Amino acid sequence: METIKTASFEYLVNLAKEKPEGGYTFNLDGSIYEIEDVLEISKIAEKHGYIVIY
C-alpha cells in the first residue's frame, strides 16, 4: 500500500528560504532545490508524491 502525503501550500512556502542574491533554496524530503519563484514549489512537491492543498 502506497502512503499518501499531503501538505498545504502555505507550509511548503515556509520551507523556502530567500537568498540575498535573489531566488530561494527549497528543501523537501532531503532534496535541495534552487528556485527562482515559490510557484515552482507545487510542481516539486508533486514529483515527491505530495498532494498539495491550497
Secondary structure, DSSP 8 states (H G I E B T S, - for coil): ----EEEEHHHHHHHEEE-TTSSEEEEETTEEEEES-GGGHHHHHHHTTEEEE-
